C-alpha cells in the first residue's frame, strides 16, 4: 500500500531498459534492500531497492495495485516543508 524507490545503476541500464515501463507491475527477485537515506530521495519509504546484475524481472498482473500513483503536493505544502528537505518534490 505504499511506494518504494528502486534504483538501476548506470552500468546496468542496458540490462533493464527494455524490461521496465511505467504503469506496469513486476515480480522481481535477487535485488538489494538498503536504507533510504541522504539527499534526493524519491519516496518517504525507509528502504529502497537496488537492482543487481543477478536481478530478474518478469511481468505480473495485479488489478489492486494502482497503475499510476502520483502524489500531488500543493504549493503551500511545498513552501511549509521544513522537516525533510532531502525529499524530492
C-alpha positions in Angstrom: 0.0 0.0 0.0 3.0 2.4 -0.3 5.6 3.5 -2.8 9.2 2.4 -2.6 12.2 3.8 -4.6 14.0 1.4 -6.9 17.4 2.3 -8.5 19.2 0.8 -11.5 22.8 1.8 -11.6 24.1 3.5 -14.8 26.2 0.4 -15.6 23.2 -1.8 -15.7 20.7 0.3 -17.6 21.3 -1.7 -20.7 20.1 -4.9 -19.0 16.8 -3.5 -17.6 15.8 -0.7 -20.0 13.7 -2.9 -22.3 12.2 -4.8 -19.4 10.7 -2.0 -17.4 8.0 0.5 -18.2 5.9 2.9 -16.1 2.5 1.8 -15.1 3.3 -1.9 -15.1 3.5 -4.4 -12.3 6.5 -6.7 -11.9 7.8 -9.7 -9.9 11.4 -9.1 -9.0 14.0 -11.4 -7.5 17.5 -11.0 -6.2 17.8 -7.3 -5.5 19.3 -5.4 -2.6 17.2 -3.6 0.1 19.1 -0.7 1.7 18.1 2.2 3.9 16.7 5.1 2.0 18.9 7.9 3.4 20.6 11.0 2.2 19.7 13.6 -0.4 17.3 13.2 -3.4 15.0 10.5 -2.0 12.1 9.9 -4.4 9.9 8.3 -1.7 9.5 8.6 2.0 9.7 4.8 2.4 12.5 3.9 4.9 14.1 1.5 2.4 14.9 1.5 -1.3 15.6 -1.3 -3.8 18.8 -1.6 -5.8 18.8 -3.7 -8.9 21.9 -6.0 -9.2 23.3 -7.8 -12.2 21.6 -11.0 -11.0 18.2 -9.3 -10.5 15.4 -10.9 -12.5 12.2 -9.1 -13.6 9.0 -10.5 -15.1 5.6 -9.0 -15.9 2.8 -9.7 -13.5 -1.0 -9.0 -13.5 -2.3 -7.3 -10.4 -5.5 -5.3 -10.6 -5.4 -4.0 -7.0 -2.1 -2.1 -7.4 -2.8 1.3 -9.0 -1.2 1.8 -12.4 -0.2 5.4 -11.8 0.3 6.7 -8.3 1.3 10.3 -8.4 1.2 12.3 -5.2 0.4 15.9 -5.9 1.6 18.5 -3.3 0.1 21.9 -3.1 2.4 24.9 -3.5 1.6 25.9 0.2 2.6 22.4 1.4 5.9 22.6 -0.5 6.7 26.0 1.0 5.8 24.8 4.5 8.0 21.7 4.3 10.9 22.1 6.7 11.5 18.8 8.3 12.7 16.8 5.3 14.5 18.9 2.8 16.2 15.9 1.2 12.9 14.5 -0.2 12.3 15.2 -3.9 9.1 17.2 -4.5 
